[in-house]
Amino acid sequence: MAAQKPRTGDGPLEVTKEGRGLVLRLPVEGGGRLVIEISPDEAGDLYDTLGAAIGK
């Protein structure tokens, strides 16, 4: 029987295009990642909102 590796899900922040949407994988404190599928329009809104929050 093969040894199983722990599935932590830790990793870098990444966004991939899948079909018509975008999949955002966001590392969270305590381990693992939050996975969210968003549309390109929602990604643009998120970009604008984050830019306003950090002053850019």
Secondary structure, DSSP 4 states (H G I P E B T S, - for coil): -PPPPP-------EEEEETTEEEEEEE-TTS-EEEEEE-HHHHHHHHHHHHHHHT-
